Amino acid sequence: MNKMKILVVPFLQSILLIGSLEAHCPVYLTVSLTGKTLQDTLLEINWGPYCYGPPQWVGIYAKDPTTSNFQPDFRIDGIANRTGKLITPIKLGKLHFPGGWNRQDASDQPATQYPAGKCLPHFVASYNGTELLTVDCLKIQPNWMAQIKDVNRLPLKDIFLPGTHASGAVFGSSNKSNSILVRDYLVVQQFDVWSQLVFGIRYLDFSIGYKNMNTENEADNFWIANENMLITPLVGILRDVCLFVKRSGEMIVLDFSSFPIGFYKHPEIYSSLYRLLRQELGYEAYRRNVTKDDHCANRNIREILQQDRHILILFPTQELPYPASESTMLCPPWQRFSTSFMNISQTLDYMQLLFSKKPDSPVRDDGWIFTAVRSMEQTLNTQKLETAKKRAAVLNPKVNQWLKGPWGNNANVVAMDYFSNTNIVDLAIQVNAHKAFVMANKDYINLDIFNLC
C-alpha cells in the first residue's frame, strides 16, 4: 500500500467568501456629508457593489429588526441598480458610545471588548417580501485588530490599515476653526480623533504648524494644519491617542507627514516638537531595533505589543539635529502616494498602477500610504471651487467601491477625508481576516491518500 501526501492550499475559504458576496446584495449604513452639525447629519443606505440580486426593499430601524417585528423608520422600495447610495431623512443624532468608549467615561473599569463590533442604534435590513436577507448597523469597532486571529503575525506592510487624511482637521472649539473658510474648505473630518479611533481607524495623518503663542507652555505653539492654515491645537489630540491605546490595547500608526507653517530652516522647532512627542507619547511609542533594521513596516503587531507599547510614529528624522535624529522612538516615513490633483478617471488609472503591484508600479516591498483626496487647489484649477465635503462625496464612494475588488488585498494604508461616508473599516477587517488566514495556513493541511491497488 503506497502512501502519498498532497499539500492543499487553502483557497476554499476564499472561494466560499467570494461566492457568498456574489449570492446576495450587501447593504450597509454610512454617515452622509450633509448637515451643519454632526447631530443633524443624515444617514445613507448603501448597497453593492455589483449586486446580483437587489432586494425588493430596505428599511432603517432604531432597534435590531431581528429581535422583533418592528416597522422601519424609513423604507425604500424598487432598488433596480446593482450599486447605489441613498441619503435618508434619518439623522445621526447625538453620539453616545456604549461599553466605556466615550472619552469622558471613568477609567477605573475596563472598557467592554466587542469581538464583532458594537451596534449604535441605527440598523439597516434588506428584504424580499417578508423574507429577511441581510442586517447590518452603524457600529463602533474599538478593538478589531485584537479580534482577528493571527493578524498580529503579519508585517505592518502587509496589513490593510484604514486611515484618515488630515486626521485632526475637525471643526472644534478653537477660534481658528470657526471661520467659514476653515469650516467649509479646510475641515475634512466629521469625527474627532477619539471617535475616529473608536470607529476603527488605525492610521492618523498629521500636518503640523508652528506659531509662537507667547505662553510658558511650549506645547501651545504646535497646531494641526491643513491647506497651509492652522486648525486646532495638537497636544489635546496626542493625549486622546494615548488614552485610547491604554483603554483598547490596540496599535496605532501616527504619521507626522508635513510641516507647512513655521518649520522651514528652523531645526530648533523640529527639536521642540520632538520633545513634545517624547513627553506625551514616549511611554507608548515603539522603540525600533537599529541593529536589526530601520524598516518599522517589517515589524508585526506582536513585536510592538511585546514592548508594552502601542504607538508607531513616522517622522522625517533627517529634519532633526543630532542626537534626536537617531532616536529609536521615531520610524522613517513610508512611501506616500496621493490623488490630490487628479480627477476621477486619473484616480482610477493611478490606483490600478499602484494596487496591481506590477513591475512598473512604484509600490515597493515596504510600508506605503495611499491618500485618496482632492485638494482645494485642484478644484480651483477646474474653475469650480468645491467644499471639502463635496470633494469627498464624489471621490470616497468610488475609491471604496474599487477597493472591494482584488485591489483591496494589496492595500497597506488607505487614508481619506471624511472616511465616515464609506465602510472602509469593515472592508479592512474582511481583507485582514483573509490575509491572516492565508498566512497562518499556507502549509495548512496534508491529506493522506492511500493507494489501495
Wavefront OBJ file of the C-alpha trace (Angstrom):
o trace
v 0.000 0.000 0.000
v 1.578 3.294 -1.144
v 1.081 6.454 0.872
v 1.086 9.859 -0.850
v 0.897 13.323 0.746
v -0.763 16.177 -1.102
v -0.410 19.769 0.012
v -3.735 21.563 -0.127
v -3.566 25.351 -0.482
v -6.447 26.876 1.469
v -8.239 28.738 -1.268
v -11.559 27.075 -0.411
v -12.413 29.711 2.184
v -11.681 32.497 -0.303
v -13.891 30.841 -2.911
v -16.720 30.470 -0.408
v -16.327 34.104 0.677
v -16.447 35.396 -2.892
v -19.387 33.125 -3.659
v -21.353 34.384 -0.677
v -20.766 38.012 -1.671
v -21.994 37.321 -5.177
v -25.017 35.387 -3.934
v -26.644 38.341 -2.224
v -26.541 42.092 -2.064
v -24.529 43.667 0.784
v -26.429 46.562 2.363
v -24.820 48.862 4.929
v -25.090 52.269 6.584
v -22.709 55.214 6.364
v -22.784 58.804 7.593
v -23.534 61.287 4.814
v -21.750 64.617 4.389
v -24.889 66.666 4.966
v -25.855 68.750 7.970
v -24.258 71.786 9.561
v -23.745 69.868 12.796
v -22.847 66.240 13.395
v -26.159 65.544 15.152
v -28.099 66.832 12.129
v -26.100 64.775 9.645
v -28.239 62.268 7.723
v -27.558 58.554 7.366
v -27.028 56.866 3.995
v -28.157 53.456 2.781
v -25.575 51.756 0.565
v -25.876 48.577 -1.482
v -23.415 46.641 -3.589
v -21.121 46.830 -5.285
v -22.424 44.761 -8.165
v -25.479 43.166 -6.550
v -26.513 40.034 -8.382
v -29.975 40.185 -6.897
v -31.024 43.535 -5.406
v -33.566 43.226 -2.568
v -37.183 44.257 -3.045
v -36.961 46.751 -0.208
v -34.645 48.088 2.508
v -35.527 49.606 5.886
v -33.737 51.604 8.576
v -34.539 50.848 12.216
v -33.641 52.287 15.613
v -33.565 48.753 17.064
v -32.310 45.409 15.846
v -35.067 44.179 13.477
v -34.180 40.534 14.141
v -35.397 40.799 17.743
v -38.984 41.745 16.936
v -41.308 42.679 14.096
v -40.622 46.432 14.126
v -41.835 48.799 11.460
v -38.950 50.625 9.763
v -38.356 54.309 10.444
v -37.589 54.698 6.750
v -38.146 52.389 3.806
v -37.053 52.348 0.159
v -38.609 50.116 -2.488
v -37.806 49.183 -6.033
v -33.998 49.045 -5.971
v -33.011 48.272 -9.553
v -29.357 49.215 -9.983
v -26.620 46.881 -8.746
v -24.592 49.549 -6.901
v -26.033 52.566 -5.157
v -26.223 55.027 -2.293
v -29.226 56.975 -0.986
v -29.323 59.718 1.631
v -32.170 59.123 4.068
v -34.092 61.589 6.286
v -32.797 59.774 9.407
v -30.425 61.915 11.491
v -27.338 60.538 13.195
v -28.310 62.263 16.442
v -26.120 62.663 19.497
v -23.336 60.107 19.623
v -23.040 58.031 22.777
v -20.626 55.122 22.699
v -21.551 52.088 24.822
v -19.276 49.960 26.965
v -16.991 52.656 28.357
v -15.835 54.004 24.984
v -16.756 57.657 25.491
v -13.689 59.785 26.120
v -15.073 61.018 29.439
v -16.031 57.565 30.751
v -14.354 56.575 34.005
v -11.209 54.522 33.501
v -11.435 52.561 36.771
v -13.425 49.857 34.952
v -12.075 48.247 31.764
v -13.962 49.095 28.601
v -16.028 46.295 27.063
v -14.383 44.202 24.364
v -16.505 43.834 21.235
v -15.273 40.905 19.093
v -17.619 41.756 16.209
v -18.082 45.463 16.881
v -20.985 47.068 18.715
v -24.062 48.469 17.007
v -25.187 52.017 17.625
v -28.992 52.442 17.477
v -29.073 52.579 13.670
v -29.796 49.333 11.793
v -30.410 48.560 8.129
v -32.114 45.413 6.834
v -32.959 44.180 3.334
v -35.902 42.006 2.353
v -37.626 40.111 -0.392
v -41.235 40.437 0.661
v -41.210 39.378 4.311
v -38.018 37.319 3.935
v -35.117 38.928 5.789
v -31.969 38.874 3.624
v -29.314 40.933 5.416
v -28.917 43.001 8.577
v -26.151 45.485 9.337
v -25.726 48.514 11.566
v -23.667 51.621 12.125
v -21.084 50.266 14.547
v -18.036 51.056 16.612
v -15.055 48.705 16.358
v -12.645 49.838 19.090
v -10.621 46.619 19.331
v -10.964 44.951 15.942
v -7.248 44.219 15.482
v -7.110 42.095 18.621
v -10.089 40.047 17.430
v -8.619 38.812 14.122
v -6.810 35.542 14.652
v -3.136 35.666 13.568
v -3.268 39.227 12.188
v -0.661 40.189 14.797
v 1.825 37.949 12.962
v 1.565 39.869 9.690
v 4.190 42.552 8.967
v 2.662 46.012 9.116
v 3.420 46.448 5.402
v 1.002 43.564 4.682
v -1.888 44.813 6.843
v -4.693 46.952 5.444
v -4.779 49.916 7.860
v -7.861 52.148 7.478
v -6.790 55.746 7.946
v -7.747 59.382 7.787
v -6.013 62.234 5.998
v -5.567 65.463 7.968
v -6.921 63.496 10.904
v -7.060 66.425 13.311
v -8.715 68.837 10.877
v -12.039 68.683 12.698
v -14.448 71.506 13.467
v -13.997 72.325 17.137
v -13.906 74.945 19.843
v -10.789 76.740 18.581
v -11.350 80.254 17.262
v -9.295 79.301 14.211
v -11.835 76.656 13.234
v -14.855 78.971 13.390
v -14.372 80.836 10.093
v -16.360 79.860 7.001
v -13.120 79.161 5.099
v -11.935 76.689 7.712
v -15.354 75.102 8.309
v -16.217 74.536 4.641
v -12.873 74.056 2.943
v -10.183 73.032 5.449
v -12.026 70.856 7.978
v -12.000 67.378 6.406
v -13.286 65.016 9.118
v -16.702 64.856 10.800
v -15.466 62.939 13.850
v -12.722 63.973 16.232
v -9.640 61.781 16.585
v -11.013 59.949 19.629
v -14.179 58.967 17.740
v -12.201 58.004 14.638
v -10.225 55.512 16.711
v -13.352 54.124 18.378
v -14.921 53.587 14.942
v -11.811 51.615 13.933
v -9.358 53.988 12.229
v -5.765 52.828 12.848
v -3.653 55.329 10.903
v -3.639 59.054 11.648
v -2.066 61.681 9.401
v -0.852 64.911 10.992
v 0.296 68.045 9.198
v 1.858 70.320 11.812
v 2.093 74.100 12.005
v 4.032 76.233 14.479
v 3.003 79.605 15.881
v 4.526 81.211 18.944
v 1.555 81.782 21.263
v 3.656 83.672 23.833
v 2.807 81.300 26.649
v 5.054 79.491 29.089
v 3.873 76.130 27.765
v 5.901 75.038 24.745
v 3.129 72.645 23.680
v 0.774 75.569 22.956
v 2.821 76.513 19.896
v 2.022 73.384 17.859
v -1.143 73.111 15.809
v -2.815 70.767 13.378
v -2.653 72.408 9.942
v -4.387 71.775 6.626
v -4.029 73.556 3.298
v -1.400 75.766 4.990
v -3.705 77.075 7.708
v -3.780 76.349 11.431
v -6.856 74.422 12.558
v -6.680 73.161 16.157
v -4.088 72.613 18.946
v -2.019 69.426 18.732
v -1.435 68.457 22.355
v -5.043 67.521 23.183
v -5.123 65.156 20.197
v -1.916 63.434 21.326
v -3.483 62.888 24.744
v -6.610 61.401 23.158
v -4.445 58.925 21.233
v -2.644 57.891 24.425
v -5.894 57.490 26.330
v -7.369 55.363 23.563
v -4.464 52.916 23.306
v -4.428 52.491 27.091
v -8.125 51.692 27.077
v -8.146 49.489 23.980
v -4.720 47.852 23.805
v -4.774 48.472 20.031
v -1.821 49.567 17.906
v -1.957 52.936 16.107
v 0.311 54.435 13.419
v 0.875 58.193 13.738
v 2.334 59.845 10.642
v 3.815 63.328 11.016
v 3.705 63.868 7.290
v 4.300 67.571 6.665
v 5.264 70.798 8.412
v 3.909 73.637 6.285
v 3.945 76.519 8.767
v 6.863 77.818 10.815
v 9.335 74.930 10.427
v 11.317 75.873 7.316
v 15.014 76.309 8.174
v 14.230 76.035 11.895
v 15.695 72.754 13.202
v 15.161 74.013 16.738
v 11.387 73.943 16.160
v 11.598 70.335 14.968
v 13.550 69.626 18.158
v 10.859 71.309 20.235
v 8.185 69.144 18.572
v 10.292 66.050 19.233
v 10.442 66.947 22.930
v 6.644 67.284 22.967
v 6.204 63.865 21.336
v 8.630 62.313 23.790
v 6.759 63.922 26.683
v 3.243 62.953 25.558
v 3.830 59.689 23.670
v 7.214 58.448 24.818
v 5.993 55.727 27.141
v 3.645 54.341 24.428
v 5.913 54.774 21.381
v 7.501 51.687 19.838
v 11.307 51.588 20.036
v 12.880 50.240 16.859
v 15.877 47.964 16.984
v 18.507 49.757 14.886
v 20.809 46.736 14.979
v 18.093 44.697 13.223
v 16.911 47.161 10.567
v 15.281 50.570 10.291
v 12.176 49.409 8.452
v 9.403 49.586 11.011
v 6.969 48.347 8.361
v 8.665 44.929 8.635
v 7.675 44.634 12.278
v 4.420 42.974 13.255
v 1.872 43.930 15.880
v 3.014 41.187 18.228
v 6.568 42.560 18.276
v 5.289 46.041 19.050
v 2.971 44.906 21.822
v 5.726 42.754 23.350
v 7.379 46.057 24.291
v 4.106 47.012 26.033
v 3.851 49.909 23.579
v 1.049 50.720 21.170
v 2.024 53.713 19.009
v 4.303 53.644 15.979
v 5.499 57.130 14.981
v 6.537 58.008 11.412
v 8.679 61.149 11.301
v 11.242 62.671 8.885
v 14.206 62.208 11.225
v 16.585 63.955 8.796
v 14.999 67.262 9.843
v 16.166 66.799 13.440
v 19.637 67.747 14.664
v 21.811 65.036 16.223
v 21.233 63.139 18.552
v 17.425 63.387 18.180
v 17.808 62.393 14.508
v 18.844 58.916 15.669
v 16.041 58.458 18.174
v 14.744 54.895 18.265
v 11.299 56.337 19.086
v 10.877 57.603 15.509
v 10.483 55.487 12.370
v 11.452 56.748 8.895
v 8.463 57.755 6.730
v 6.776 55.218 4.464
v 6.152 55.725 0.757
v 3.328 58.161 0.074
v 1.023 58.395 -2.932
v -1.751 60.970 -3.297
v -4.593 61.745 -5.694
v -4.702 65.428 -4.658
v -4.510 66.828 -8.192
v -6.315 64.072 -10.088
v -9.811 63.779 -11.468
v -11.855 60.576 -11.049
v -10.583 58.963 -14.258
v -6.968 59.714 -13.376
v -7.513 58.373 -9.865
v -8.782 55.070 -11.246
v -5.749 54.729 -13.524
v -3.399 55.653 -10.684
v -4.971 53.132 -8.328
v -4.655 50.442 -10.968
v -0.948 51.230 -11.274
v -0.358 51.234 -7.507
v -2.551 48.404 -6.297
v -1.689 45.978 -9.077
v 1.890 45.840 -7.744
v 3.103 45.028 -11.239
v 6.803 45.542 -12.073
v 6.137 49.093 -13.301
v 4.286 50.025 -10.100
v 6.160 52.472 -7.821
v 4.989 50.483 -4.784
v 7.890 48.587 -3.269
v 8.229 45.943 -0.575
v 7.857 48.421 2.282
v 5.122 50.329 4.082
v 3.098 52.604 1.790
v 0.287 55.093 2.157
v -2.403 55.823 -0.410
v -4.120 59.140 0.284
v -7.426 59.375 -1.572
v -8.159 63.106 -1.512
v -8.835 66.033 -3.813
v -7.199 69.286 -2.782
v -8.877 72.682 -2.771
v -6.275 73.864 -5.277
v -7.251 71.075 -7.670
v -10.856 72.290 -7.759
v -9.634 75.858 -8.333
v -7.737 74.610 -11.370
v -11.035 73.391 -12.824
v -12.674 76.816 -12.193
v -15.115 75.215 -9.776
v -14.367 75.698 -6.093
v -15.902 72.815 -4.153
v -16.144 72.404 -0.400
v -14.192 69.602 1.261
v -17.430 67.666 1.783
v -18.408 67.902 -1.890
v -14.968 66.693 -2.942
v -15.133 63.706 -0.589
v -18.751 62.912 -1.515
v -17.660 62.397 -5.137
v -14.335 60.617 -4.566
v -14.838 58.402 -1.492
v -17.613 56.092 -2.778
v -15.603 55.441 -5.948
v -12.397 54.567 -4.074
v -14.345 52.460 -1.564
v -16.005 50.533 -4.412
v -12.717 49.927 -6.257
v -11.050 48.642 -3.083
v -13.766 45.990 -2.716
v -12.333 44.220 -5.722
v -8.941 42.478 -5.773
v -7.091 45.753 -5.172
v -8.106 45.720 -1.515
v -5.960 42.643 -0.950
v -2.847 44.674 -1.833
v -3.704 47.715 0.286
v -1.476 48.868 3.117
v -2.579 52.271 4.454
v -5.579 53.946 2.809
v -6.312 57.426 4.171
v -9.358 59.535 3.296
v -11.008 62.839 4.042
v -14.439 62.255 5.644
v -13.908 58.491 5.955
v -17.359 58.251 7.575
v -19.233 58.149 4.258
v -17.535 54.802 3.475
v -17.314 51.431 5.197
v -13.526 51.297 4.908
v -13.126 49.852 8.431
v -15.389 46.876 7.673
v -13.580 46.385 4.379
v -10.170 46.397 6.106
v -11.364 43.862 8.686
v -12.566 41.491 5.954
v -9.331 41.818 3.971
v -7.099 41.381 7.032
v -9.015 38.323 8.224
v -8.455 36.748 4.803
v -4.746 37.712 4.748
v -4.162 36.360 8.250
v -5.932 33.095 7.432
v -3.880 32.528 4.285
v -0.625 33.384 6.070
v -1.341 31.096 9.025
v -2.471 28.218 6.834
v -0.144 28.347 3.840
v 1.030 24.883 4.862
v -2.455 24.210 6.120
v -3.115 20.514 5.776
v -1.635 17.324 4.458
v -4.158 14.780 3.244
v -3.091 11.154 3.475
v -4.330 9.378 0.391
v -3.980 5.632 0.343
v -3.472 3.744 -2.868
v -5.484 0.578 -2.303
v -4.420 -1.090 -5.542
l 1 2 3 4 5 6 7 8 9 10 11 12 13 14 15 16 17 18 19 20 21 22 23 24 25 26 27 28 29 30 31 32 33 34 35 36 37 38 39 40 41 42 43 44 45 46 47 48 49 50 51 52 53 54 55 56 57 58 59 60 61 62 63 64 65 66 67 68 69 70 71 72 73 74 75 76 77 78 79 80 81 82 83 84 85 86 87 88 89 90 91 92 93 94 95 96 97 98 99 100 101 102 103 104 105 106 107 108 109 110 111 112 113 114 115 116 117 118 119 120 121 122 123 124 125 126 127 128 129 130 131 132 133 134 135 136 137 138 139 140 141 142 143 144 145 146 147 148 149 150 151 152 153 154 155 156 157 158 159 160 161 162 163 164 165 166 167 168 169 170 171 172 173 174 175 176 177 178 179 180 181 182 183 184 185 186 187 188 189 190 191 192 193 194 195 196 197 198 199 200 201 202 203 204 205 206 207 208 209 210 211 212 213 214 215 216 217 218 219 220 221 222 223 224 225 226 227 228 229 230 231 232 233 234 235 236 237 238 239 240 241 242 243 244 245 246 247 248 249 250 251 252 253 254 255 256 257 258 259 260 261 262 263 264 265 266 267 268 269 270 271 272 273 274 275 276 277 278 279 280 281 282 283 284 285 286 287 288 289 290 291 292 293 294 295 296 297 298 299 300 301 302 303 304 305 306 307 308 309 310 311 312 313 314 315 316 317 318 319 320 321 322 323 324 325 326 327 328 329 330 331 332 333 334 335 336 337 338 339 340 341 342 343 344 345 346 347 348 349 350 351 352 353 354 355 356 357 358 359 360 361 362 363 364 365 366 367 368 369 370 371 372 373 374 375 376 377 378 379 380 381 382 383 384 385 386 387 388 389 390 391 392 393 394 395 396 397 398 399 400 401 402 403 404 405 406 407 408 409 410 411 412 413 414 415 416 417 418 419 420 421 422 423 424 425 426 427 428 429 430 431 432 433 434 435 436 437 438 439 440 441 442 443 444 445 446 447 448 449 450 451 452 453
